[in-house]
Each structure stands twice: as C-alpha cells, then as structure tokens.
Amino acid sequence: MVTYLPSPTRGVFWLGPVPVRMYALCILAGIAVAIWITGRRLVDRGAKAEDALSVAWWAVPFGIVGGRIYHVITSWQPYFGQGGHPIDALKIWHGGLGIWGAVALGALGAYIGCRRIGVNFLDFCDAAAPGVLVAQAMGRWGNYFNNELYGGPSTLPWALQIHQWDESSGRAVLDGAGKPIVLGYFQPTFLYESLYCLVIALFIVLLDRRRILGRGRVFALYVMLYPCGRIVFELMRTDPANHILGLRVNVWVCIVVFVAGLIGFIVAGKRHPDGTREGREEAPEVLTE
C-alpha cells in the first residue's frame, strides 16, 4: 500500500467577497506567537511583556518589506525578466518572502522600536530568537498550502503529494473529470525545515535557562544554527533558483550568515562575558517626544 502526505487542493478560501489566503494566515499566526514568546522572555531580562508588541509595530512591517525585497532581488526573473510582470513584485499575497531580508530589515525596525521605548536592543534580540524560529516554522506551512518549495521525487512513506497549481486562483488545476491533477510525490522540505526550526528553538531556550550566555549570544546562536539546516534543505529543493558557481544563491547566503553569526557569538562573548542582563535603559529624548 502506497502511503504519502496529502497536500491541500486550495490555498485560498472565500468569506463572501473576501479572499482568505492560508499563506498569509500562517505568517500572521507565526508573528503573533513570536510576539507572545518574546514578551515572556523579555520579562526575564528586566523589561515588560508589552514591550514586545511595542517593538513589533516597527519590526514586523520592516521585516515583511525586507523579506519581499530579498525574494524579488534573488528571484527577479518572474518580475523583471523576459515576459515578467513588475507589478507582481507587489503581490505579496501570492507568496515569496526571503527570511534573510526579513531578519535584516526586521532587526532594523526592532532597533528603532527599542530605542523609542528604552529597551536594550541585544536583550530584545536574545528574547526574540526562539520566537522568530517558531514563526519561521509556522510560516513554512504557508508553502504547504501553496504546494510549493518541495524537494526531489520520493517514495518515502512521508513523501508529499503535489498538485499542478494555478497560482492566480490559489488552487490545484482540475482535469477533465474535475479532479485535481497530481504532479507526483516529493520530499517535504517545508516540513523538514519547520521541524528543524522548532528543534533549535527548543535547544536555545533550554541552553539559555541552564546558563546565561551573555548579551547577544543567544541571537548569535540562532544566526549560526539556522543556516546549517537551511543549507541542507536548499540542496534538496528542486524549485527554480538563481545559482552562483553551481550553487543556489541561498546556499552562499547561508554560509555568509553563519560566519557572521560565529563572529557575533565570539564578539558578544568578549563584550559580555558575565551574561549581565540590565533590561530597560533610558531612551534618547529625541526619539521619545
């Protein structure tokens, strides 16, 4: 008996005239959980739980814009290549957010938010790291609902059934009998990455409880560990991607990010070897008026 993981045949549902996109719901649910986790962890660092939401008002919009910019830059052909549609670059509801752009600009937004309310930026990053990983894990299920970002063909019991997809309508293409067309069965890389994110989130939380790593080192661990798994999943994926020297662009970015995380971990350890957590700090008057 052949076993497999079924995939949805619809990624968009309608509430009257309003489309409800599962991709967007997964992203939003992940953001909500990340804010809640960050708030609980901020309390341990001398801040207030509600500070997480205050900073999120800055970090989330910056992160979404950054994620979209990264996706468009690294996968520019559908938008600006031959036969591309530039306006589609704005259609974020069709999917397409790059985690590296989201983290980079999201961190800038978080820095602005932290400065405005007087929370130490590194404390916030350390508090947010596990929540960000959980948000990534939840967001990957948006790819599941869109039948996208899978690996090569597979006969494993957990192989993922993939349908031929109509991106414009957000649903599987139907054959003459009205049944969804199945392309085949593939490695569920979205699931592997989702589980990996949850594992390293748990690891970071447990390690942070056992010993105080010092300001900035918890976030640096996230920056180091996530690319290690992402490289594996990138090499498994078969979706179209730009390459440099035979490797997907995201593989090279993972290497660069890992090195940056390693440097950050070492530097943070030298600057804050005692793991002091001071929590709230005085905000500059120019930003709090």
C-alpha positions in Angstrom: 0.0 0.0 0.0 1.4 3.4 -1.0 1.4 6.0 1.7 2.1 9.7 1.4 1.3 13.1 2.9 -1.6 14.6 1.2 -1.4 18.3 0.3 -4.2 20.8 0.1 -6.0 21.5 -3.2 -6.9 25.0 -2.2 -4.8 27.7 -0.7 -7.5 30.4 -0.8 -10.9 30.4 0.8 -13.6 33.0 0.5 -15.6 34.7 3.1 -18.2 36.3 0.8 -16.2 38.6 -1.4 -13.1 38.5 0.8 -10.3 36.0 0.0 -8.6 34.3 2.9 -5.1 33.1 1.9 -3.7 30.4 4.1 -0.1 31.5 3.3 -0.9 34.9 4.9 -2.7 33.3 7.9 0.4 31.1 8.6 2.6 34.1 8.5 0.3 36.2 10.7 -0.1 33.3 13.2 3.6 32.9 13.4 4.1 36.6 14.1 1.5 36.5 16.9 3.2 33.6 18.6 6.6 35.1 18.2 5.4 38.3 19.9 3.9 36.3 22.8 7.1 34.3 23.3 9.3 37.4 23.1 7.1 39.2 25.7 7.5 36.3 28.1 11.3 36.2 27.7 11.6 40.0 27.9 10.3 39.8 31.5 13.3 37.6 32.4 15.5 40.4 31.1 14.1 43.2 33.2 11.7 44.6 30.6 7.9 44.4 30.3 6.0 41.8 28.3 4.1 44.5 26.4 7.3 45.9 25.1 7.4 43.0 22.6 4.3 44.4 21.0 5.6 47.9 21.0 8.7 46.9 19.2 6.8 44.6 16.9 4.9 47.6 15.4 8.2 48.6 14.0 9.9 45.2 13.4 7.1 43.4 11.6 6.4 45.9 8.8 10.2 46.3 8.2 10.6 42.6 8.2 7.8 42.0 5.6 9.2 44.6 3.3 12.7 43.3 3.7 11.6 39.7 3.1 9.8 40.7 -0.1 12.7 42.8 -1.3 15.1 39.9 -0.8 12.8 37.5 -2.6 12.4 39.8 -5.6 16.1 40.5 -5.8 17.1 36.8 -5.7 14.3 35.6 -7.9 13.9 38.6 -10.2 13.1 36.8 -13.5 9.3 36.4 -13.0 9.1 40.2 -12.3 11.7 41.9 -14.4 12.9 39.2 -16.8 11.6 38.4 -20.3 7.8 38.2 -20.2 7.9 39.2 -16.5 5.3 41.4 -14.7 6.9 44.0 -12.5 3.6 44.8 -10.8 3.6 41.2 -9.4 6.5 42.1 -7.2 4.0 43.9 -5.0 1.6 40.9 -4.8 3.0 39.5 -1.6 -0.2 37.5 -1.0 0.9 35.1 -3.8 3.8 34.1 -1.6 7.5 35.0 -1.7 9.3 36.2 1.5 13.0 35.7 2.0 13.9 35.1 5.6 17.3 36.8 5.3 15.7 40.1 4.1 13.0 39.7 6.8 15.6 39.3 9.6 17.8 42.1 8.3 15.2 44.8 7.9 13.2 43.4 10.8 16.2 43.9 13.0 16.5 47.5 11.9 12.8 48.0 12.7 13.3 46.4 16.1 16.3 48.6 16.8 14.2 51.7 16.1 11.4 50.4 18.3 13.9 49.5 21.1 15.4 53.0 21.0 12.0 54.6 21.2 10.8 52.7 24.3 14.2 52.3 26.0 14.7 48.5 25.8 18.2 47.2 25.2 18.4 46.0 21.6 20.6 43.0 22.3 18.3 41.9 25.1 15.3 42.2 22.7 17.1 40.1 20.0 18.0 37.4 22.6 14.4 37.3 23.8 13.1 37.2 20.3 15.3 34.5 18.8 13.2 31.4 19.8 10.0 33.2 18.9 11.4 34.1 15.4 12.2 30.4 14.9 8.7 29.3 15.9 7.3 31.9 13.5 9.5 30.5 10.7 8.3 27.0 11.5 4.7 28.1 11.3 5.3 30.2 8.2 6.7 27.2 6.3 3.2 25.7 6.4 2.1 28.5 4.1 4.3 26.8 1.5 2.4 23.6 2.2 -0.9 25.3 1.4 0.6 26.7 -1.8 2.0 23.4 -2.9 5.5 24.9 -3.3 9.1 24.6 -2.2 9.4 20.8 -2.2 12.4 18.5 -2.9 13.0 15.8 -5.4 10.8 12.8 -6.2 10.4 10.4 -3.3 8.9 7.0 -2.4 9.2 7.5 1.3 6.1 7.0 3.4 6.1 10.7 4.2 6.5 11.8 0.6 4.4 14.9 -0.1 1.7 14.8 -2.8 2.0 17.8 -5.0 -0.7 19.1 -7.4 -0.4 21.2 -10.5 -1.0 24.6 -9.2 -2.9 27.7 -10.5 -1.2 30.5 -8.7 -3.6 33.2 -9.8 -6.6 31.3 -8.3 -4.7 29.7 -5.4 -5.9 26.2 -6.1 -5.0 23.0 -7.9 -5.6 22.6 -11.6 -8.5 20.2 -12.4 -8.6 17.6 -15.1 -11.5 16.9 -17.5 -13.3 14.9 -14.8 -13.0 17.8 -12.3 -10.3 16.1 -10.2 -7.1 17.8 -9.0 -4.1 17.0 -11.2 -1.3 15.3 -9.2 2.3 16.1 -10.4 3.9 13.4 -8.2 5.3 12.7 -4.8 8.3 14.7 -3.4 10.5 15.3 -0.4 8.5 17.6 2.0 11.4 20.1 2.6 8.9 22.6 4.1 8.2 20.0 6.8 11.9 19.3 7.4 12.7 23.0 7.8 9.7 23.5 10.1 10.7 20.7 12.4 14.3 21.9 12.4 13.3 25.4 13.4 11.3 24.0 16.4 14.2 21.8 17.5 16.8 24.6 17.5 14.2 27.0 19.2 13.9 24.4 22.0 17.6 23.9 22.2 18.2 27.7 22.5 15.6 28.0 25.2 17.0 25.1 27.2 20.5 26.3 26.9 19.5 29.9 27.9 17.9 28.5 31.0 20.9 26.4 32.1 23.4 29.2 31.7 23.4 32.9 30.9 25.3 33.2 27.7 25.7 36.9 27.8 24.1 39.7 25.8 23.8 39.0 22.1 25.0 35.4 22.2 21.5 33.8 22.2 20.6 35.7 19.0 24.0 34.8 17.5 23.3 31.2 18.2 20.1 31.5 16.1 22.1 33.2 13.3 24.6 30.3 13.4 22.3 27.3 13.7 19.6 28.1 11.3 21.8 28.3 8.2 23.3 24.9 9.0 20.0 23.2 8.4 18.9 25.6 5.7 21.8 24.7 3.5 20.7 21.0 3.6 17.1 21.9 2.7 18.3 24.3 -0.1 20.3 21.5 -1.7 17.3 19.2 -1.5 14.9 21.7 -3.2 14.1 21.5 -6.9 12.2 24.8 -7.4 13.8 27.2 -9.8 16.5 29.4 -8.3 19.4 31.5 -9.4 22.9 30.0 -9.0 26.4 31.2 -8.4 29.3 28.9 -9.2 26.8 26.0 -9.4 25.2 26.6 -6.0 21.9 28.2 -5.2 22.2 31.8 -4.1 20.6 31.0 -0.7 23.4 28.4 -0.1 26.0 31.1 -0.4 23.9 33.5 1.8 23.7 30.8 4.4 27.5 30.4 4.5 27.9 34.2 4.9 25.2 34.4 7.6 26.8 31.5 9.5 30.2 33.2 9.5 28.6 36.5 10.6 26.8 34.7 13.5 30.0 33.0 14.6 31.8 36.3 14.6 28.9 37.9 16.6 28.9 35.0 19.1 32.7 35.5 19.7 32.5 39.3 19.9 29.4 39.2 22.2 31.2 36.7 24.5 34.1 39.1 24.9 32.0 42.2 25.5 29.5 40.5 27.9 31.3 37.5 29.4 29.4 37.6 32.7 26.0 37.4 31.0 24.7 40.5 32.7 21.1 41.4 31.9 20.2 45.0 32.6 16.9 45.2 30.9 15.4 48.7 30.3 17.7 51.6 29.5 17.0 55.3 29.2 15.7 56.2 25.8 17.1 59.2 24.0 14.8 62.2 24.4 14.7 62.9 20.6 13.1 59.6 20.0 10.6 59.6 22.8 9.0 63.0 22.4 
